[in-house]
Amino acid sequence: MAIVKILLNNCISVLGATFLKGPLPPPELPPLLPPPLPPELPPPLPLPLPLEPPPPLEPPPLPPLPSELLTHVYPYIQVEPGIQQ
């Protein structure tokens, strides 16, 4: 029981001393250093030039269809002979 009283008294005296002193000062922060610079990268290699020109993006236009084929494929279109649409 005597040990409990001693421990309790120590706790109370420590807490009382802390309360009477006031809050602890904030810890000193180290000065902020700028972030380290990344290592220098070598310049990028130039891209090789293509040997052949790229293929065209649009397909070539289709040749005009004869009017007979148009009437066969699209029966709802009235195509008069001799008139090209």
CORDAJO-V941049 format. One record per run of one state. SS is the DSSP state (alpha for helix, beta for strand, coil for the rest). FROM is the first residue (numbers start at 1). TO is the last residue. If there is no record, write none. Layout:
# CORDAJO-V941049
((SS | FROM | TO) (SS | FROM | TO))
This chain:
# CORDAJO-V941049
((coil | 1 | 1) (alpha | 2 | 21) (coil | 22 | 66) (alpha | 67 | 73) (coil | 74 | 85))
